[in-house]
Amino acid sequence: MKKISLYVFFLMLVMMLYNCKSAIEINTEIKDMNERLNSFLDNKILRNEFPGIQYIVVDRNQIIYSYVGGFSDVINKKPMTFNNTLNTFSTTKLITAIAILQLMEKGKLKLDDKVSVYIKDIPYREITIRNVLSHSSGIPNPVLGRFYIHWEDEHKTFDREELLDKVLSKNSKLKYNPDTKIKYSNLGYAILGKVIEVISGTSYEKYVQQNIFDRFDIDNKLCHFKSQKYSDSAKPYYKANSVIYNIMKLFLKGVKAKKEGKWKTLDKNWYFNFPAHGGIIVSAREYAKLFQDLLKDDSKLLSKTSKELFFSEQIKYKKSRRAIGWSIREFEGIKYYSHTGGGLGYVSAVRYYPEYNIISVLQINRTNIKALNILNQLDKEIIEEIDIKPKSYFSD
């Protein structure tokens, strides 16, 4: 009994120490915002909470704050920089939504068109493009192939159309009637990718490259749909002692996990099976340029009407609210639009705060969606700084 009691005491002590470690907050005694946030993020890296991080906040005219730190390559001690790229995963859906709105502007489609108008053999006959954009279609959310990706050495023989047909055949029934609930669906955005291809007559990747990426001064190697090998990509990592991710790795045939200190990384590069739901590899600095454009009156991407539509609520179900691509949320009374992404070795987030007209982008090369929780702390500091600055500081 004493042994058990000592064990329980020791376990409680470890948990208390862990919780104390996790409870470190931003040091508000540091008056300068840049120094305050730099110190906070430096400490996160020193505590090994993630290998590397990119964080940037912009308004329509300027970068308000940016930070890059840690390592893009742990074993070789290569520092993370804004010239490193990371997989942004599901935030790609926002780019897919922009592409759909562009086609709408050109008169190529209407949001209330049925998807079956463009994909004749789709089993979901009644869903509309608007339903799919707002995750209110009822389309299932199955795994789209082997954990959504295929390895780089398989790319030449990979058949996207064949895989989509198989997935649709196995998941031919809706989970609920359209426009009655909200359920997230990667398959829905894979379908939107095909709609874009059917209308544009080119691949999804090529359409986005020509109509979105190429409108900006962006280095193609810092924003692309290729594999990590194409750019100076930060390595993907997960905790070496993570039970769940070590189990997940067992399902990834043909790849090995290599230990690098407290982390593990994968020894192969990959492509997304359906890039429209999560395929962009990008630097946070370059990614921010795309969303910064939406804050401007003379946007290169969307008209004023389309931008208003992009940020308009489409459906509310219980506590969830959805716009075109975005989730609509708030913390401490501050409304924001959000999309997060996460998968093999990376997590990411994009937020838009309409009251302050700012965009924040966060990217981390670690598999752990909880790592994104620091955004509330970081963005709050930015917002409080804006509140105390003269309005002219952030004006035109």
C-alpha positions as CSV (number, residue, x, y, z in Angstrom):
1,M,0.0,0.0,0.0
2,K,2.8,2.4,0.9
3,K,4.5,1.6,-2.5
4,I,1.2,2.5,-4.3
5,S,0.8,5.7,-2.3
6,L,4.4,6.7,-3.0
7,Y,3.8,6.0,-6.7
8,V,0.6,8.1,-6.7
9,F,2.4,10.9,-4.9
10,F,5.2,10.8,-7.4
11,L,2.8,10.8,-10.3
12,M,0.9,13.8,-8.9
13,L,4.1,15.7,-8.3
14,V,5.2,15.1,-11.9
15,M,1.8,16.3,-13.1
16,M,2.0,19.4,-11.0
17,L,5.4,20.2,-12.3
18,Y,4.2,19.6,-15.8
19,N,1.2,21.9,-15.3
20,C,3.4,24.6,-13.8
21,K,5.6,24.4,-16.9
22,S,2.6,24.7,-19.2
23,A,1.2,27.6,-17.3
24,I,4.0,30.1,-18.3
25,E,2.3,33.2,-19.7
26,I,3.5,36.2,-21.7
27,N,5.5,38.5,-19.4
28,T,3.4,41.7,-19.3
29,E,6.1,43.5,-17.4
30,I,8.0,43.8,-20.7
31,K,6.6,47.0,-22.1
32,D,7.7,46.8,-25.7
33,M,5.3,44.4,-27.6
34,N,8.0,43.1,-29.9
35,E,10.3,42.2,-27.0
36,R,7.4,40.8,-25.0
37,L,6.3,38.4,-27.8
38,N,9.9,37.5,-28.8
39,S,10.6,36.5,-25.2
40,F,7.5,34.4,-25.0
41,L,8.2,32.5,-28.2
42,D,11.9,32.2,-27.4
43,N,10.9,30.5,-24.2
44,K,8.5,28.1,-26.0
45,I,11.3,27.0,-28.2
46,L,13.8,26.7,-25.3
47,R,11.2,24.4,-23.5
48,N,11.1,22.3,-26.7
49,E,7.4,22.7,-27.2
50,F,8.0,22.7,-31.0
51,P,11.0,22.5,-33.2
52,G,10.4,25.6,-35.2
53,I,7.8,28.3,-35.8
54,Q,6.8,31.1,-38.2
55,Y,4.3,33.8,-37.1
56,I,3.3,36.9,-38.9
57,V,0.5,39.5,-38.5
58,V,-0.3,42.1,-41.2
59,D,-2.8,44.9,-41.8
60,R,-3.5,46.2,-45.3
61,N,-0.3,48.2,-45.5
62,Q,2.4,46.6,-43.4
63,I,3.7,43.8,-41.3
64,I,2.7,44.6,-37.7
65,Y,4.7,41.8,-36.1
66,S,6.7,38.8,-37.3
67,Y,8.7,36.1,-35.6
68,V,10.6,33.1,-36.9
69,G,12.6,30.8,-34.6
70,G,13.7,27.3,-33.7
71,F,14.9,24.8,-36.2
72,S,13.8,23.7,-39.6
73,D,16.2,20.7,-39.2
74,V,16.8,19.6,-35.6
75,I,19.6,17.1,-36.1
76,N,21.6,19.5,-38.3
77,K,20.7,22.6,-36.2
78,K,19.5,24.5,-39.2
79,P,17.5,27.6,-38.0
80,M,14.0,28.2,-39.1
81,T,13.7,31.2,-41.5
82,F,11.0,32.7,-43.7
83,N,12.8,31.1,-46.6
84,N,11.7,27.7,-45.2
85,T,8.4,26.3,-46.3
86,L,5.9,24.2,-44.3
87,N,2.8,22.2,-45.3
88,T,-0.2,24.4,-44.4
89,F,-2.7,21.5,-44.9
90,S,-6.4,22.4,-44.5
91,T,-5.9,26.2,-44.6
92,T,-5.6,25.5,-48.4
93,K,-9.4,25.3,-48.4
94,L,-9.5,29.1,-48.1
95,I,-7.5,29.3,-51.4
96,T,-9.9,26.8,-53.0
97,A,-12.8,29.0,-51.9
98,I,-11.2,32.1,-53.4
99,A,-10.8,30.2,-56.7
100,I,-14.5,29.3,-56.7
101,L,-15.4,32.9,-56.0
102,Q,-13.2,34.0,-58.9
103,L,-15.0,31.6,-61.2
104,M,-18.3,33.0,-59.9
105,E,-17.2,36.5,-60.8
106,K,-16.4,35.4,-64.3
107,G,-19.9,34.0,-64.7
108,K,-18.6,30.4,-64.9
109,L,-20.7,29.2,-62.0
110,K,-23.3,30.2,-59.4
111,L,-22.9,29.3,-55.7
112,D,-26.4,27.8,-55.7
113,D,-25.7,25.6,-58.7
114,K,-25.9,21.9,-58.0
115,V,-22.5,20.2,-58.1
116,S,-24.0,17.6,-60.4
117,V,-24.1,20.3,-63.1
118,Y,-20.3,20.1,-63.3
119,I,-19.6,16.5,-62.2
120,K,-22.3,14.4,-64.0
121,D,-21.7,11.1,-62.2
122,I,-21.5,12.5,-58.6
123,P,-23.7,10.4,-56.3
124,Y,-24.8,13.5,-54.3
125,R,-27.4,15.0,-56.7
126,E,-28.9,17.8,-54.6
127,I,-25.9,19.4,-52.9
128,T,-24.9,22.9,-54.1
129,I,-21.5,24.5,-54.3
130,R,-22.5,26.8,-51.4
131,N,-23.3,23.8,-49.3
132,V,-19.9,22.3,-49.9
133,L,-18.0,25.6,-49.3
134,S,-19.7,26.0,-45.9
135,H,-19.4,22.3,-44.8
136,S,-23.2,22.0,-44.7
137,S,-23.6,19.5,-47.6
138,G,-23.8,16.3,-45.7
139,I,-20.8,14.8,-47.7
140,P,-19.0,12.2,-45.6
141,N,-15.4,12.8,-44.4
142,P,-13.5,9.6,-45.1
143,V,-9.8,9.1,-45.4
144,L,-9.0,10.1,-49.0
145,G,-6.4,7.4,-49.7
146,R,-3.5,6.4,-47.5
147,F,-3.8,9.2,-44.9
148,Y,-4.6,11.6,-47.7
149,I,-1.1,11.5,-49.3
150,H,1.1,9.6,-51.7
151,W,4.9,9.4,-51.6
152,E,7.0,11.4,-54.1
153,D,8.2,8.2,-55.8
154,E,4.6,7.3,-56.5
155,H,3.6,10.6,-58.0
156,K,4.1,9.7,-61.7
157,T,1.7,6.8,-61.5
158,F,-0.8,8.3,-59.1
159,D,-4.3,8.6,-60.7
160,R,-6.4,11.2,-58.9
161,E,-9.6,10.6,-60.9
162,E,-9.5,6.9,-60.2
163,L,-9.1,7.5,-56.5
164,L,-11.9,10.0,-56.4
165,D,-14.2,7.6,-58.2
166,K,-13.4,4.9,-55.6
167,V,-13.9,7.2,-52.7
168,L,-17.3,8.4,-54.0
169,S,-18.4,4.8,-54.7
170,K,-17.6,3.7,-51.2
171,N,-19.2,6.9,-49.6
172,S,-22.1,7.5,-51.9
173,K,-24.7,8.5,-49.2
174,L,-24.9,11.8,-47.5
175,K,-24.7,11.9,-43.7
176,Y,-27.6,14.4,-43.4
177,N,-29.8,16.5,-45.6
178,P,-27.9,19.5,-47.1
179,D,-28.1,22.8,-45.2
180,T,-29.4,21.2,-41.9
181,K,-26.1,20.6,-40.1
182,I,-22.4,21.5,-40.2
183,K,-19.9,18.6,-40.5
184,Y,-16.4,19.1,-41.8
185,S,-15.5,17.3,-45.0
186,N,-12.2,17.0,-46.8
187,L,-14.0,15.1,-49.5
188,G,-16.2,18.1,-50.2
189,Y,-13.2,20.3,-51.0
190,A,-11.7,17.5,-53.1
191,I,-14.9,17.7,-55.1
192,L,-14.6,21.5,-55.4
193,G,-11.1,20.9,-56.8
194,K,-12.6,18.8,-59.5
195,V,-15.3,21.5,-60.2
196,I,-12.5,24.0,-60.7
197,E,-10.7,21.7,-63.1
198,V,-13.9,21.0,-65.1
199,I,-14.7,24.7,-65.5
200,S,-11.2,25.9,-66.1
201,G,-10.1,23.1,-68.3
202,T,-6.8,22.8,-66.5
203,S,-5.5,21.2,-63.3
204,Y,-6.4,22.6,-59.9
205,E,-2.8,23.4,-59.2
206,K,-2.2,25.2,-62.5
207,Y,-5.4,27.3,-62.0
208,V,-4.4,28.4,-58.6
209,Q,-0.8,29.1,-59.7
210,Q,-1.9,31.3,-62.6
211,N,-4.9,33.0,-61.0
212,I,-3.8,33.4,-57.4
213,F,-0.1,32.9,-56.7
214,D,1.2,34.6,-59.9
215,R,-0.7,37.8,-59.1
216,F,1.8,38.6,-56.4
217,D,5.6,39.0,-56.0
218,I,6.0,35.5,-54.6
219,D,8.9,33.1,-55.2
220,N,7.4,29.9,-56.6
221,K,9.7,27.9,-54.4
222,L,8.1,29.5,-51.3
223,C,4.5,28.8,-52.3
224,H,3.7,25.7,-54.3
225,F,1.9,22.3,-54.6
226,K,4.9,20.1,-55.2
227,S,6.6,17.9,-52.6
228,Q,8.8,19.2,-49.8
229,K,11.8,18.3,-51.9
230,Y,11.0,21.2,-54.3
231,S,11.8,23.8,-51.7
232,D,13.9,24.3,-48.6
233,S,11.2,22.7,-46.5
234,A,11.3,22.5,-42.7
235,K,11.3,18.9,-41.7
236,P,8.1,17.4,-40.3
237,Y,8.3,16.4,-36.6
238,Y,6.3,14.7,-33.9
239,K,7.3,13.8,-30.3
240,A,9.4,10.7,-30.2
241,N,7.4,9.5,-27.1
242,S,4.0,10.2,-28.6
243,V,2.0,6.9,-28.5
244,I,-0.7,8.0,-30.9
245,Y,1.6,9.3,-33.6
246,N,3.9,6.3,-33.4
247,I,0.8,4.1,-33.9
248,M,-0.3,6.2,-36.8
249,K,3.1,5.9,-38.4
250,L,2.6,2.1,-38.6
251,F,-0.2,2.7,-41.2
252,L,2.2,4.6,-43.5
253,K,3.7,1.9,-45.7
254,G,7.1,2.6,-47.2
255,V,8.3,5.2,-44.8
256,K,10.6,5.2,-41.8
257,A,10.6,7.5,-38.8
258,K,14.0,8.8,-37.7
259,K,14.7,9.9,-34.2
260,E,16.3,13.4,-33.8
261,G,16.6,14.1,-30.1
262,K,13.1,14.3,-28.5
263,W,11.6,14.3,-32.0
264,K,10.9,11.9,-34.8
265,T,10.8,12.9,-38.5
266,L,9.8,11.0,-41.7
267,D,12.3,10.0,-44.3
268,K,10.1,10.6,-47.4
269,N,8.5,13.5,-49.1
270,W,4.9,13.5,-50.3
271,Y,2.1,15.0,-52.4
272,F,-1.5,15.4,-51.4
273,N,-3.9,13.1,-53.2
274,F,-6.4,16.0,-53.5
275,P,-4.5,19.3,-53.1
276,A,-7.7,21.4,-53.1
277,H,-8.4,20.4,-49.5
278,G,-4.8,20.7,-48.1
279,G,-1.9,20.7,-50.6
280,I,-0.1,24.1,-50.3
281,I,3.5,24.1,-49.1
282,V,4.4,27.7,-48.2
283,S,6.4,30.2,-46.1
284,A,4.1,32.1,-43.6
285,R,5.5,35.3,-44.9
286,E,4.5,34.6,-48.5
287,Y,1.2,33.1,-47.4
288,A,0.4,36.3,-45.5
289,K,0.7,38.3,-48.8
290,L,-2.3,36.5,-50.2
291,F,-4.5,37.2,-47.3
292,Q,-3.2,40.7,-46.9
293,D,-4.5,41.5,-50.3
294,L,-8.1,40.8,-49.1
295,L,-7.8,43.6,-46.6
296,K,-7.3,46.1,-49.4
297,D,-9.9,48.0,-51.4
298,D,-8.2,47.2,-54.7
299,S,-7.8,43.5,-54.1
300,K,-6.0,41.6,-56.9
301,L,-7.9,38.4,-56.0
302,L,-11.6,39.3,-55.4
303,S,-14.0,42.1,-56.0
304,K,-15.6,44.0,-53.1
305,T,-18.8,42.1,-53.5
306,S,-17.0,38.7,-53.5
307,K,-15.0,39.7,-50.5
308,E,-18.1,40.5,-48.6
309,L,-19.5,37.1,-49.6
310,F,-16.3,35.4,-48.5
311,F,-16.8,36.7,-45.0
312,S,-20.5,36.3,-44.8
313,E,-22.1,33.8,-42.5
314,Q,-23.7,30.9,-44.5
315,I,-25.0,28.6,-41.8
316,K,-25.3,28.3,-38.0
317,Y,-25.8,25.0,-36.3
318,K,-25.7,24.7,-32.5
319,K,-22.6,26.6,-31.5
320,S,-20.9,26.4,-34.9
321,R,-21.0,29.1,-37.5
322,R,-19.6,28.9,-41.0
323,A,-18.8,31.4,-43.7
324,I,-17.3,30.6,-47.2
325,G,-14.5,28.3,-46.1
326,W,-14.1,30.0,-42.7
327,S,-15.2,29.2,-39.2
328,I,-16.6,32.2,-37.4
329,R,-15.5,32.3,-33.7
330,E,-14.6,34.7,-30.9
331,F,-12.6,34.9,-27.8
332,E,-13.0,37.5,-25.0
333,G,-15.7,39.2,-27.1
334,I,-13.4,39.6,-30.2
335,K,-14.9,38.1,-33.4
336,Y,-12.6,36.4,-35.8
337,Y,-12.7,34.2,-38.9
338,S,-10.4,31.1,-38.7
339,H,-9.1,28.1,-40.5
340,T,-6.6,25.6,-39.1
341,G,-4.7,22.8,-40.6
342,G,-2.8,19.8,-39.3
343,G,-1.3,16.5,-40.4
344,L,2.0,14.7,-40.8
345,G,4.5,16.9,-39.0
346,Y,3.0,20.3,-39.3
347,V,0.2,22.5,-38.0
348,S,-1.0,25.9,-39.2
349,A,-3.7,28.6,-38.7
350,V,-5.0,31.7,-40.5
351,R,-7.2,34.2,-38.7
352,Y,-8.9,37.4,-39.8
353,Y,-10.1,40.0,-37.3
354,P,-12.7,42.2,-39.0
355,E,-12.9,44.8,-36.3
356,Y,-9.1,45.4,-36.6
357,N,-8.7,44.5,-40.2
358,I,-5.7,42.3,-39.5
359,I,-4.7,38.8,-40.6
360,S,-2.5,36.4,-38.6
361,V,-0.7,33.4,-39.9
362,L,1.0,30.7,-37.7
363,Q,2.9,27.7,-38.9
364,I,4.7,25.1,-36.8
365,N,6.7,22.0,-37.9
366,R,5.2,19.7,-35.3
367,T,2.2,17.3,-35.4
368,N,0.0,18.6,-32.6
369,I,-3.0,20.8,-33.2
370,K,-2.9,22.0,-29.5
371,A,0.3,23.8,-30.4
372,L,-2.0,26.4,-32.2
373,N,-3.5,27.4,-28.8
374,I,-0.9,30.0,-28.4
375,L,-2.6,32.1,-31.1
376,N,-5.1,33.5,-28.6
377,Q,-2.3,34.8,-26.5
378,L,-0.3,36.1,-29.4
379,D,-3.1,37.8,-31.3
380,K,-4.5,39.3,-28.1
381,E,-1.2,41.1,-27.5
382,I,-1.3,42.5,-31.1
383,I,-4.9,43.6,-30.7
384,E,-4.2,45.3,-27.4
385,E,-1.3,47.1,-29.0
386,I,-3.5,48.4,-31.8
387,D,-6.0,49.6,-29.2
388,I,-3.4,51.8,-27.5
389,K,-1.8,53.1,-30.7
390,P,-3.1,56.3,-32.4
391,K,-5.6,55.4,-35.1
392,S,-3.4,57.1,-37.7
393,Y,-0.7,54.4,-37.1
394,F,-2.9,51.8,-38.8
395,S,-4.7,54.0,-41.2
396,D,-4.1,54.5,-44.9
